[in-house]
Amino acid sequence: MGVGHQIYIDEEGKRVIEGAFQKITAFHEARAAVSMSNSWGFIDTAGKVVIECLYEQEGCFNEGYAAVRKDGKWFHMYVGEFHDGLAFVTDGLPCIINDKGEFVFDGANSG
């Protein structure tokens, strides 16, 4: 499937978020799942990718958590609020990401 041009509009029909995604879901807790290159990640309400498209399958956020599948295994991911461009996340082990979705501290590779 090729990449399409997905658009979110507001209540007045004004374009508010645009992106080149294969698929995009509804927002839950200020996050929407997006698919690129047959992998899933998440955007925020500004359309910025906050969790890279690394997952085979996704669930929507509920009480700060989303289920994601990687390498055939399901994980429950938590993403905290961003402060000074950084957010706490868990994907099995605690991690910190920057506002580009890149790992600044990866608990799986620390020590």
Secondary structure, 3 states (H helix, E strand, C coil): CCCCCEEEECCCCCEEEEECCCEECCCECCEEEEEECCEEEEECCCCCEEEEEEECEECCCECCEEEEEECCEEEEEEECCCECCEEEEECCCEEEEECCCCEEEEHHHCC
